[in-house]
Amino acid sequence: MTIADRLHSIQKSITETAIACGRNPSTIKLVAVSKRHSIASIEEAMEAGHFLFGENYMQEAAEKRQKINNAAVFHFIGNIQSNKAKQAAELFSMVETVDRYKLAKALNTHLEKLERSLDILIQVNIGRDVKKSGITPEKAGELLEQITSFPRIRPVGLMTIPPLTNDIEETRSYFKNLRLLGKNLAEQALFADNKNIELSMGMSHDFKIAIEEGATIIRVGTAIFGPRPNQV
Ligand SMILES: *Cc1c(COP(=O)(O)O)cnc(C)c1O
C-alpha cells in the first residue's frame, strides 16, 4: 500500500467511526506524524491531499519546514525544552505539548517579538505515568490561569499520551478522563474558546477509541507512513 492508500483508508475509518458514534467527521483533524520520515514521504502525503503534519524533534522539523512547500502545516508534538521556544514560536501552527509555566512564558516572549500568536494545547499526564511528560490533571487549571497573562498564547485544548496497555477499556478510561477534565476546565472558562475545545488523543493503534471518546485531533504516524526509520 502507498501512503496515499493508507491516508484514504484512515480517512474512511475516521468518517465511519465518527458517524457510528453520532459525531460529525469534519470535527476531527488528522495529524500525520512524520517524525523521522523523509521529506519525500511528506510530499507524497501532500500530493494525496494531506497538509497537516506532526513533528517531535526541533532540528528535524526546522530542516523540513525550510525545504517543504508552505502549504504544509506543522504541529509540534514532542518534548520541548524552554531554550527551543524561539524555534517553536517560528515554525509551528500549534504546539501540543505545553506542560509548564516556564515554557509558556518563553513562547510568549518570542511570539511578542514575532508579533504573532500561537495556538497551544496543555499536555496532561492523564495516566500519571512516570515515564510520560505532561502536567498532572489537578495542576492543569492552575497552568491555564497563569497562561491568561500571556496574550500571544491561545490555549485551545488538551493533549495526552496515555500509558501503553493492551487493555482497550483502560485506554478508553484515559481518553474519557481527558474529555471530562477538558469539560471541567471549559466550565471555568480557562480556554480561548470554551464552547469548542480541542482534545488531541489517539494514535495508530487506538484512534478509533479516541474518536468515540471525543478526540478532535488524532495523531497517526505508523499507520500512514509505515515503521519509522532510525534516522532521517
Ligand atoms: C510518534 C507519536 C505519535 C504517532 O504514533 P504512531 O503509533 O506511529 O501512530 C503520536 N503522538 C506522539 C506524541 C508521538 O510522539
PDBQT file of the ligand as one rigid body, heavy atoms in Angstrom, charges set to zero:
ROOT
HETATM    1  C1  LIG A 301       5.162   9.237  17.405  1.00  0.00    +0.000 C 
HETATM    2  C2  LIG A 301       3.967   9.856  18.006  1.00  0.00    +0.000 A 
HETATM    3  C3  LIG A 301       2.666   9.602  17.531  1.00  0.00    +0.000 A 
HETATM    4  C4  LIG A 301       2.372   8.618  16.404  1.00  0.00    +0.000 C 
HETATM    5  O1  LIG A 301       2.488   7.317  16.863  1.00  0.00    +0.000 OA
HETATM    6  P1  LIG A 301       2.083   6.067  15.903  1.00  0.00    +0.000 P 
HETATM    7  O2  LIG A 301       1.948   4.955  16.850  1.00  0.00    +0.000 OA
HETATM    8  O3  LIG A 301       3.222   5.916  14.946  1.00  0.00    +0.000 OA
HETATM    9  O4  LIG A 301       0.822   6.421  15.225  1.00  0.00    +0.000 OA
HETATM   10  C5  LIG A 301       1.602  10.271  18.116  1.00  0.00    +0.000 A 
HETATM   11  N1  LIG A 301       1.776  11.144  19.123  1.00  0.00    +0.000 NA
HETATM   12  C6  LIG A 301       3.005  11.427  19.617  1.00  0.00    +0.000 A 
HETATM   13  C7  LIG A 301       3.129  12.391  20.725  1.00  0.00    +0.000 C 
HETATM   14  C8  LIG A 301       4.124  10.794  19.092  1.00  0.00    +0.000 A 
HETATM   15  O5  LIG A 301       5.329  11.063  19.602  1.00  0.00    +0.000 OA
ENDROOT
TORSDOF 0
